[in-house]
Amino acid sequence: MRSVRALASVLLAGVATTALTSCSLVGGGDEEETANGSPGKVVLVTHESFALPEEVLDRFEEESGFRLEVRSAGDAGSLTNRLVLTKDRPIGDVVFGIDNTFASRAVDEGVLADTDVERPAGAAAYDLEPRSDTADDLVPVDTGHVCVNVDDTWFEREGVEPPRTLADLTEPAYRDLTVVPGATTSSPGLAFLLATIAEEGEDWPAYWERLLANGAKLVDGWSDAYQVDFTQGGAKGDRPIVVSYDSSPAFTLDGEGGTTTSALLDTCVRQVEYAGLLAGAANPDGGTALLEFLLSPEVQRALPDSMYVFPVRDDVDLPTDWARFAEQPEAAYDVDPAEIAANRDDWLREWSDVTSR
C-alpha cells in the first residue's frame, strides 16, 4: 500500500496552539502542572477525540496497579505543538494521538523518550519510515484513511451518478454539493490538501480554484462538515459530498442490512496514530505499562466502536458492520516528506490565498 508517512511533521508548525485543558477520565489535575512524580499515577496527554470504554480503562488500573489520569488537548497538531512547547517541563508521562502528519516533528524536537515496547502481530507495518535510532520513540496504535464520502441515498434519489475521483468534484454535475474542513483547522482537512497536492502536483492551486468555483464549502473542522452540512449528518445538511473517513460508512446503517454512504477509495490518504513515552516522564515505568496496554487485545478490539479507527493488530476481529462496510483502499496518496519540508510555508500561504479570494 502506498501511504503517507510523516507527511507534514512541521507543516502546521506555525498554527496557533490551543490551550491544553484537563479532562480527567480517571483522576484530575491542573493543565500546567507537570506529572507529579507519584509512582502510583500515570498521566496520559491526548487529543480531544480520545475515548475508550470505562471498563477498559479500569482494566488497566486493575492489572497495572497505576492510577490513570487523562488530559485532553485539541487535535493532533495542537497536541504536538503543546508538547514541543513544554518539552523541558513535560505535562504527562505518555502521549497518544500524534498522527503521521506530525510524528516527525515530535521525534525531531526531542519530545519523546526511547522505548522498547514489543509490537504485536501486524503493528510493525505502521512504524515510522525510514527506520532509525529513534524509530521506537512512537508506537503505532491505530490507523485509518481520510477519504471523500458520499450520500448514496441522495444520489440515487436525484438520479445523479456519484463522483469517484478528486477531479470529479470540480465538474458541474457536483456544483454546490461538497463540504471540506479547512487544512489549517483540522487533521482531515490537512490530509485532503495533501491528497490534492499529490494528485495535481504544481497545479494544485488551480485545482482548489476550480473546486471553490464549483461551490465547495469550507468549514473549520470535521464535525462542522459531517455533522452539520453533510446530508447524512446529525443536522441533515444539504451537501451530499464530504471529506471524512473510510470507516464512516459503518456508522450510517440504514436499518435494513445496508449503509447509506460510501467512501471514495480513489481519494484516500492514510493516517496512523501513535503513542509514546514523553522525555522526562515522572513515571516511565507506568508509562511503558500504558503503552503496552494500548496494544493489548482488549484496547485494540475497542478502538473501532469507540474511536472509529482500525486496530494495528491483525489478530483481532473487526465488528461485523466494519467488516462489511468499512472498506480500506488498496492504495493511498503519498507525498515526499522532504518535499513538504521544503514547501510547507509556500503551500500554506498559497492555500490561504486561494481559499480567501
C-alpha positions as CSV (number, residue, x, y, z in Angstrom):
1,M,0.0,0.0,0.0
2,R,1.2,3.5,-0.9
3,S,0.9,5.5,2.3
4,V,1.5,8.9,3.7
5,R,4.4,8.6,6.2
6,A,5.3,11.5,8.4
7,L,3.8,13.8,5.7
8,A,3.5,17.1,7.4
9,S,5.6,16.8,10.5
10,V,6.1,20.6,10.6
11,L,3.5,21.7,8.0
12,L,1.4,23.4,10.6
13,A,4.3,24.4,13.0
14,G,3.1,27.9,12.8
15,V,-0.6,27.2,13.5
16,A,-1.8,28.6,16.8
17,T,-1.8,26.1,19.6
18,T,-4.9,25.7,21.6
19,A,-4.7,25.6,25.3
20,L,-4.4,22.2,26.9
21,T,-7.3,21.5,29.1
22,S,-7.5,19.0,31.9
23,C,-10.3,16.5,31.2
24,S,-9.6,13.6,33.5
25,L,-11.4,10.4,32.8
26,V,-9.7,8.9,35.8
27,G,-8.3,11.4,38.3
28,G,-7.7,15.1,37.6
29,G,-5.2,17.9,37.7
30,D,-4.2,21.4,36.6
31,E,-3.3,21.9,32.9
32,E,0.0,23.5,33.7
33,E,1.3,21.1,36.3
34,T,3.9,18.6,35.4
35,A,3.5,14.9,36.2
36,N,3.7,14.9,39.9
37,G,6.3,12.2,40.3
38,S,3.9,9.9,42.2
39,P,4.8,6.3,41.3
40,G,1.1,5.4,41.6
41,K,-0.2,7.8,38.9
42,V,0.3,7.7,35.1
43,V,-0.7,10.8,33.1
44,L,-1.8,10.4,29.5
45,V,-1.9,13.5,27.3
46,T,-4.1,13.0,24.3
47,H,-6.3,14.7,21.8
48,E,-9.9,15.7,22.3
49,S,-11.3,12.7,20.4
50,F,-9.8,10.1,22.8
51,A,-12.4,7.7,24.0
52,L,-12.2,4.2,25.4
53,P,-14.8,2.4,27.5
54,E,-14.6,3.0,31.2
55,E,-14.3,-0.7,31.8
56,V,-11.2,-0.9,29.5
57,L,-9.5,1.9,31.4
58,D,-10.5,0.3,34.7
59,R,-8.8,-2.9,33.4
60,F,-5.5,-1.0,33.0
61,E,-5.7,0.2,36.6
62,E,-6.5,-3.2,38.0
63,E,-3.8,-5.0,36.0
64,S,-1.0,-2.5,36.4
65,G,-1.7,-1.0,39.8
66,F,-1.3,2.5,38.4
67,R,-4.0,5.2,38.6
68,L,-4.7,6.7,35.1
69,E,-5.2,10.4,34.6
70,V,-6.2,11.5,31.1
71,R,-5.6,15.1,30.0
72,S,-7.1,16.1,26.6
73,A,-5.9,18.7,24.2
74,G,-7.1,19.8,20.8
75,D,-6.4,18.0,17.5
76,A,-3.1,16.2,16.6
77,G,-1.4,19.4,15.5
78,S,-2.3,21.3,18.7
79,L,-1.3,18.4,20.8
80,T,2.1,18.1,19.1
81,N,2.8,21.8,19.3
82,R,1.9,21.9,23.0
83,L,4.3,19.0,23.8
84,V,7.1,20.8,21.9
85,L,6.5,24.0,23.9
86,T,6.5,22.1,27.2
87,K,9.2,19.5,26.5
88,D,11.6,20.8,29.2
89,R,8.8,20.5,31.7
90,P,6.6,17.6,30.5
91,I,3.0,17.7,31.3
92,G,2.5,14.0,31.4
93,D,4.1,10.6,31.1
94,V,2.6,9.3,27.8
95,V,1.2,10.9,24.7
96,F,-1.4,9.3,22.5
97,G,-2.8,10.8,19.2
98,I,0.2,12.2,17.4
99,D,-0.5,11.1,13.8
100,N,1.7,10.5,10.9
101,T,1.4,14.1,9.7
102,F,3.1,15.3,12.9
103,A,5.2,12.3,14.1
104,S,8.5,13.5,12.7
105,R,8.2,16.9,14.4
106,A,7.7,15.2,17.8
107,V,10.7,13.0,17.2
108,D,12.9,15.7,15.8
109,E,12.1,18.1,18.7
110,G,13.1,15.6,21.3
111,V,9.7,15.4,22.9
112,L,9.9,11.6,23.2
113,A,12.0,9.1,25.1
114,D,13.1,5.8,23.5
115,T,11.0,2.8,24.4
116,D,11.3,-0.9,24.0
117,V,7.7,-1.9,23.5
118,E,7.1,-5.1,21.6
119,R,4.9,-4.8,18.6
120,P,2.0,-7.3,18.3
121,A,1.2,-9.1,15.1
122,G,0.7,-6.6,12.3
123,A,1.7,-3.4,14.2
124,A,5.2,-3.1,12.9
125,A,3.9,-2.4,9.5
126,Y,2.9,1.0,10.7
127,D,6.2,2.0,12.3
128,L,7.7,5.3,11.1
129,E,9.7,5.1,7.9
130,P,12.6,5.2,7.3
131,R,13.6,3.2,10.3
132,S,16.2,5.0,12.5
133,D,17.7,5.0,16.0
134,T,14.6,6.9,17.1
135,A,12.1,4.7,15.3
136,D,10.9,3.2,18.5
137,D,10.0,6.6,20.0
138,L,6.5,6.3,18.8
139,V,4.3,3.1,19.0
140,P,1.6,2.7,16.3
141,V,-1.8,2.2,17.9
142,D,-4.5,2.7,15.3
143,T,-4.9,3.5,11.6
144,G,-7.4,4.6,9.0
145,H,-7.8,6.8,5.9
146,V,-9.2,10.2,5.2
147,C,-11.4,9.9,2.1
148,V,-14.2,11.8,0.3
149,N,-17.5,10.3,1.3
150,V,-20.9,10.5,-0.5
151,D,-24.5,10.1,0.5
152,D,-25.6,7.2,-1.7
153,T,-29.3,7.8,-1.0
154,W,-29.1,11.4,-2.2
155,F,-27.5,10.5,-5.5
156,E,-30.0,7.6,-6.0
157,R,-32.9,9.8,-5.3
158,E,-31.7,12.6,-7.5
159,G,-30.7,10.3,-10.3
160,V,-27.1,11.6,-10.4
161,E,-24.1,9.4,-10.8
162,P,-21.9,10.0,-7.7
163,P,-18.3,11.2,-8.2
164,R,-15.3,8.8,-8.0
165,T,-12.2,10.9,-8.1
166,L,-10.9,14.2,-6.9
167,A,-11.2,15.6,-10.4
168,D,-14.9,14.8,-10.5
169,L,-15.5,17.2,-7.6
170,T,-14.8,20.1,-9.9
171,E,-17.4,19.0,-12.5
172,P,-20.6,21.0,-13.0
173,A,-22.7,18.0,-12.0
174,Y,-21.4,18.4,-8.5
175,R,-21.8,22.1,-8.1
176,D,-22.6,23.2,-4.5
177,L,-22.6,19.6,-3.3
178,T,-19.2,19.4,-1.5
179,V,-18.1,20.4,2.0
180,V,-14.5,20.3,3.1
181,P,-12.9,21.0,6.5
182,G,-10.1,23.6,6.4
183,A,-6.4,22.5,6.0
184,T,-5.2,24.8,8.8
185,T,-8.0,23.9,11.2
186,S,-8.5,20.1,11.1
187,S,-6.5,17.0,10.5
188,P,-8.8,15.6,7.8
189,G,-8.7,19.0,6.1
190,L,-4.9,18.9,6.1
191,A,-5.0,15.3,4.7
192,F,-7.3,16.4,1.9
193,L,-5.0,19.2,1.0
194,L,-2.0,16.8,0.8
195,A,-4.1,14.5,-1.4
196,T,-4.8,17.3,-3.9
197,I,-1.1,18.1,-3.9
198,A,-0.2,14.5,-4.6
199,E,-2.7,14.3,-7.4
200,E,-2.2,17.6,-9.0
201,G,1.5,18.4,-8.4
202,E,2.4,22.0,-9.0
203,D,-1.1,22.6,-10.4
204,W,-2.8,22.0,-7.1
205,P,-3.7,25.7,-6.5
206,A,-5.6,25.7,-9.8
207,Y,-7.5,22.6,-8.6
208,W,-8.6,24.4,-5.5
209,E,-9.7,27.4,-7.6
210,R,-11.8,25.0,-9.7
211,L,-13.1,23.3,-6.6
212,L,-14.2,26.5,-4.9
213,A,-15.6,27.9,-8.2
214,N,-17.8,24.8,-8.3
215,G,-19.3,25.8,-5.0
216,A,-17.3,23.7,-2.5
217,K,-17.9,24.9,1.1
218,L,-15.0,25.3,3.5
219,V,-15.7,24.9,7.3
220,D,-13.4,24.8,10.3
221,G,-13.5,21.1,11.2
222,W,-14.8,17.6,10.5
223,S,-17.7,18.0,12.9
224,D,-18.9,21.1,11.1
225,A,-18.6,19.4,7.8
226,Y,-20.0,16.0,8.6
227,Q,-22.5,16.6,11.4
228,V,-23.9,20.0,10.2
229,D,-23.5,20.2,6.4
230,F,-23.5,16.6,5.2
231,T,-26.9,15.2,4.2
232,Q,-26.3,12.1,6.3
233,G,-25.0,14.1,9.4
234,G,-26.9,14.8,12.6
235,A,-28.3,18.1,11.3
236,K,-29.3,16.6,7.9
237,G,-27.5,19.3,5.9
238,D,-27.7,19.9,2.2
239,R,-24.3,18.7,0.9
240,P,-24.1,15.0,-0.1
241,I,-20.3,15.0,-0.6
242,V,-17.9,15.4,2.5
243,V,-14.3,14.8,3.5
244,S,-14.5,12.1,6.2
245,Y,-13.0,8.6,6.8
246,D,-13.0,5.2,5.3
247,S,-14.8,3.9,8.4
248,S,-17.7,6.4,8.2
249,P,-20.0,4.1,6.1
250,A,-20.0,1.6,9.1
251,F,-21.8,4.3,11.1
252,T,-24.5,5.2,8.6
253,L,-26.5,2.0,8.6
254,D,-30.0,2.0,7.1
255,G,-31.5,-0.5,9.4
256,E,-32.1,-3.0,6.6
257,G,-28.7,-4.5,6.4
258,G,-27.0,-1.8,4.3
259,T,-25.4,1.6,4.7
260,T,-26.4,4.9,3.3
261,T,-22.9,6.3,2.5
262,S,-19.7,5.2,0.7
263,A,-16.1,6.2,0.9
264,L,-14.5,7.0,-2.5
265,L,-11.4,4.8,-2.3
266,D,-9.5,6.6,-5.0
267,T,-9.4,9.8,-2.9
268,C,-7.8,8.5,0.3
269,V,-4.8,9.4,2.5
270,R,-3.7,7.0,5.3
271,Q,-3.4,8.2,8.8
272,V,-1.7,6.4,11.7
273,E,-2.0,7.4,15.3
274,Y,0.9,6.8,17.7
275,A,1.6,6.8,21.4
276,G,5.0,7.5,23.0
277,L,6.7,7.9,26.4
278,L,7.5,11.6,27.0
279,A,11.1,12.6,27.6
280,G,11.5,13.4,31.3
281,A,8.3,11.5,32.3
282,A,7.9,11.3,36.0
283,N,6.7,7.7,35.8
284,P,8.5,6.0,33.0
285,D,7.6,2.5,34.3
286,G,3.9,3.4,34.4
287,G,4.2,5.0,31.0
288,T,5.7,1.9,29.5
289,A,2.9,-0.2,31.0
290,L,0.3,2.1,29.5
291,L,2.0,1.9,26.0
292,E,1.9,-1.9,26.2
293,F,-1.7,-1.8,27.3
294,L,-2.7,0.4,24.3
295,L,-1.5,-2.5,22.1
296,S,-3.4,-5.2,24.1
297,P,-6.2,-7.1,22.5
298,E,-8.8,-5.5,24.8
299,V,-7.9,-2.0,23.7
300,Q,-7.4,-2.9,20.1
301,R,-10.8,-4.6,19.9
302,A,-12.4,-1.5,21.5
303,L,-11.0,1.0,19.0
304,P,-13.4,0.7,16.1
305,D,-16.6,1.3,18.1
306,S,-15.0,3.8,20.5
307,M,-12.8,5.9,18.2
308,Y,-13.8,5.0,14.7
309,V,-10.4,3.7,13.7
310,F,-8.8,0.4,12.7
311,P,-6.6,-1.5,15.2
312,V,-3.0,-2.1,14.2
313,R,-3.1,-5.6,15.4
314,D,-4.1,-8.1,12.7
315,D,-5.2,-10.8,15.2
316,V,-8.3,-9.1,16.5
317,D,-11.7,-9.3,14.8
318,L,-13.4,-6.2,13.5
319,P,-17.1,-5.5,14.4
320,T,-19.5,-7.1,11.9
321,D,-20.5,-3.7,10.4
322,W,-16.9,-2.8,9.9
323,A,-16.1,-6.0,8.2
324,R,-18.9,-5.3,5.8
325,F,-18.9,-1.5,5.3
326,A,-15.6,0.0,6.4
327,E,-13.6,-0.9,3.3
328,Q,-10.0,0.3,3.1
329,P,-8.3,1.4,-0.1
330,E,-5.6,-0.7,-1.7
331,A,-3.6,2.4,-2.4
332,A,-3.4,5.9,-0.9
333,Y,-1.8,9.2,-1.9
334,D,1.8,9.7,-1.0
335,V,3.8,12.9,-0.7
336,D,7.6,13.0,-0.1
337,P,8.3,14.4,3.4
338,A,11.4,16.2,2.1
339,E,9.1,18.0,-0.5
340,I,6.8,19.0,2.3
341,A,9.6,20.4,4.5
342,A,10.9,22.5,1.5
343,N,7.5,23.8,0.5
344,R,5.3,23.9,3.6
345,D,5.3,27.7,4.1
346,D,4.5,28.4,0.5
347,W,1.8,25.8,0.4
348,L,0.0,27.2,3.4
349,R,0.3,30.8,2.2
350,E,-0.9,29.9,-1.3
351,W,-3.8,27.7,0.1
352,S,-4.8,30.6,2.3
353,D,-4.7,33.0,-0.6
354,V,-6.7,30.7,-2.9
355,T,-9.4,30.0,-0.3
356,S,-9.8,33.6,0.8
357,R,-10.5,35.1,-2.6
